[in-house]
């Protein structure tokens, strides 16, 4: 994770709506955590994501992949 905001870490080019970002966070069960953070999507991410656990950082990465409709995830989870 990069220093900046939660939103920037999930969508650095602002390609997605807030609703889409929240849906990705909900899919990986991080929505509740982010809702508790001051400024929510605009909440701070420290250098290397040091303010999040290793598991939370992995879930943020998964949320980013879900948001981008990663083909690998589609094969794993949606093409049964």
SEKE-301454 format. One record per residue (C-alpha): residue number from 1; residue in three letters; x, y, z negated. Coordinates in Angstrom, 2 decimals. Example, Ala and Ser with C-alpha at 12.3 -4.5 7.8 and 13.67 -1.06 7.14 Angstrom:
2
> 1,ALA,12.30,-4.50,-7.80
> 2,SER,13.67,-1.06,-7.14
//
This chain:
80
> 1,UNK,0.00,0.00,0.00
> 2,UNK,1.10,3.54,0.69
> 3,UNK,1.03,6.60,-1.52
> 4,UNK,-2.12,8.56,-0.71
> 5,UNK,-5.81,7.87,-1.14
> 6,UNK,-7.74,4.64,-1.19
> 7,UNK,-9.52,5.74,1.98
> 8,UNK,-6.23,6.49,3.75
> 9,UNK,-4.92,3.04,2.83
> 10,UNK,-8.00,1.37,4.30
> 11,UNK,-8.55,3.66,7.29
> 12,UNK,-5.48,5.83,8.02
> 13,UNK,-6.88,7.19,11.29
> 14,UNK,-10.41,7.91,10.00
> 15,UNK,-11.98,5.57,12.55
> 16,UNK,-14.70,4.29,10.22
> 17,UNK,-17.58,5.81,8.30
> 18,UNK,-17.75,5.86,4.52
> 19,UNK,-20.50,3.24,4.73
> 20,UNK,-18.24,0.89,6.70
> 21,UNK,-15.40,1.40,4.21
> 22,UNK,-17.73,0.73,1.27
> 23,UNK,-19.06,-2.40,3.00
> 24,UNK,-15.52,-3.73,3.44
> 25,UNK,-14.78,-3.04,-0.23
> 26,UNK,-17.99,-4.79,-1.21
> 27,UNK,-17.07,-7.81,0.91
> 28,UNK,-13.87,-8.30,-1.10
> 29,UNK,-15.53,-7.40,-4.42
> 30,UNK,-13.56,-4.16,-4.94
> 31,UNK,-16.52,-1.80,-4.63
> 32,UNK,-17.16,-1.75,-8.39
> 33,UNK,-13.50,-1.02,-9.15
> 34,UNK,-13.33,1.87,-6.68
> 35,UNK,-16.63,3.31,-7.94
> 36,UNK,-15.08,3.56,-11.41
> 37,UNK,-12.07,5.55,-10.16
> 38,UNK,-12.20,9.35,-10.28
> 39,UNK,-12.77,10.66,-6.75
> 40,UNK,-13.70,7.13,-5.61
> 41,UNK,-12.49,6.73,-1.98
> 42,UNK,-10.34,9.82,-2.41
> 43,UNK,-8.78,8.32,-5.55
> 44,UNK,-5.02,8.16,-5.80
> 45,UNK,-2.89,5.23,-4.72
> 46,UNK,0.58,5.52,-6.20
> 47,UNK,3.78,4.49,-4.43
> 48,UNK,3.56,0.79,-3.47
> 49,UNK,0.10,0.66,-5.04
> 50,UNK,1.67,0.53,-8.50
> 51,UNK,-1.64,1.51,-10.11
> 52,UNK,-3.26,-1.72,-8.88
> 53,UNK,-2.56,-5.36,-9.71
> 54,UNK,-1.03,-7.71,-7.17
> 55,UNK,-4.41,-9.37,-6.63
> 56,UNK,-6.16,-6.04,-6.12
> 57,UNK,-3.54,-5.01,-3.56
> 58,UNK,-4.15,-8.26,-1.67
> 59,UNK,-7.88,-7.60,-1.70
> 60,UNK,-7.32,-4.07,-0.35
> 61,UNK,-5.33,-5.61,2.52
> 62,UNK,-8.15,-8.05,3.18
> 63,UNK,-10.67,-5.19,3.13
> 64,UNK,-8.55,-3.33,5.69
> 65,UNK,-8.54,-6.39,7.95
> 66,UNK,-12.31,-6.80,7.58
> 67,UNK,-12.83,-3.14,8.39
> 68,UNK,-10.81,-3.50,11.60
> 69,UNK,-12.74,-6.63,12.63
> 70,UNK,-9.51,-8.62,12.72
> 71,UNK,-9.86,-11.52,15.19
> 72,UNK,-8.02,-13.92,12.89
> 73,UNK,-10.58,-13.33,10.13
> 74,UNK,-13.40,-13.81,12.60
> 75,UNK,-12.02,-17.22,13.52
> 76,UNK,-11.57,-18.21,9.87
> 77,UNK,-14.86,-17.00,8.49
> 78,UNK,-17.36,-16.54,11.28
> 79,UNK,-16.73,-19.17,13.98
> 80,UNK,-17.86,-22.35,12.26
//
